[in-house]
Amino acid sequence: MSHRLHQNLLAGSTDVSRRYFLSDCGVGLGKIAAAGLLTNSLTNASAAATATVTPPMAARNPHFRPRAKAVIHLFMAGAPSQLELFTPKPTLTKLQGKPLPKSVIGDQRYAFIQPDAAVMGPQFSFEQYGDSGAVLGSPMSDLGDVADDICFINSVTTDQFNHAPAQMLFNTGFSQPGRPSLGAWTIYGLGSEAENLPAFVVMSTGAGVSGGTSLWSSGFLPTVYTGVVFRSGAEPILNVATPEQFSDQLQHATFELVNKLNAQRLGVVHDPEIATRMAAYEMAAKLQTSAPDLMDFSDETQETIELYGCDPTQNSFARSCLLARRMVERGVRFINIYHSGWDAHSDVKGNTQARCKDTVQGTVALLKDLKRSGLLDETLVVWGGEFGRTPMVETNPALGRNAGRDHHPQAYTMWMAGGGSKPGMSYGATDEFGFHVTQNPVHVHDLQATILHLLGFDHERLTYQHAGRDFRLTDVHGHVVQDLLA
């Protein structure tokens, strides 16, 4: 319901004209009818072609019964410091100003510091939370309210120490562009249950991510499996709104003709990219009504808005979290929310405080909201970045850097909640310096395999033939971490 109509009804006004309903109220009944006609015509036009070609977004069964039906991936681009948020290391405080033992560092190289850089202790105090006794740094303390719903993984390792390759490795299983993303693999395997929204949605709240569009790309899969970017502002999805000079009748006739031609060609060559174009036209027609409805928060209670701490009219991480819950309710399978700015080469204390102020309330609200609505049981929430931060300080006057931390691939923390993950658990451990994993290492590929398992997939069997061989997300690596499963 539009704001104007909502105000009129609250005031008891009956001065709502026929013209308002037909043209002015958000999308207007004219466009609602047009979208329905367009969807019907597209469906009818492609019926003959799809008799021999499976619709690319048809719902499909996974290999076994899934625990999760949807994934909300909260990606903290830039890499949060595990030493400030999740893994207190008193030894670092004792060693502050001194180098780590050479036996610890080995031959590890860094982008911006020397291996003999001085140690810097944790910048915040830590406390335990919940019955599970989860340990959190003070900027993350509000997460303690839901600590017993979370599975903390303190022993994640990766192979990459620069942002773009590491972000691609986590999101696509490979450190170079061209591979399908986790979201693309998910909807390739499951299809869609969202009638009027994309199955895979991407939102970004920050300056952008180093890995770029490759993080939500379909790679060598048909492009229908690429993530659809929702932007901030009045037009969340590009190329959906009808230009003013085009009438509904002209749009209807154009779509019908184009789809008939596409259907004829698809029946001849069976090119999946033609099916992708047809599906895109159909989704565009549906989005003319579903997108405004999704973005209309008037049906949310004031208590919910305050829980998230967001302004529904302004783009923010918290608003994206609320949108993610609304998308899950509408059948969206996979939602990426990227929040950049965690790359604390300088002032790791101030950076961590600022990024937690941006994200923690929305994250906690999302978990509470999903739980009270019964959706957390079947929605897997994943939180974390591309690697961790060094126990050594980064100080470089030439670059204006002081009291920061460099990139650290050997050990960092991520967490999961809901969707069949084990709640109230802290898994894995690192040494007294926070440098190496000492207990239960979880490689990025292991975490990918575990996420696919919760979605009902054997990660070794979810494959696609390309360039003469079968590829998979975890491509010849990775195993399911059974200890992380409820």
Order of alpha helices (4+ residues) and beta strands (2+ residues): alpha-alpha-alpha-beta-alpha-alpha-alpha-beta-beta-beta-alpha-alpha-beta-beta-alpha-alpha-alpha-alpha-beta-alpha-beta-beta-beta-beta-beta-beta-beta-beta-alpha-beta-beta
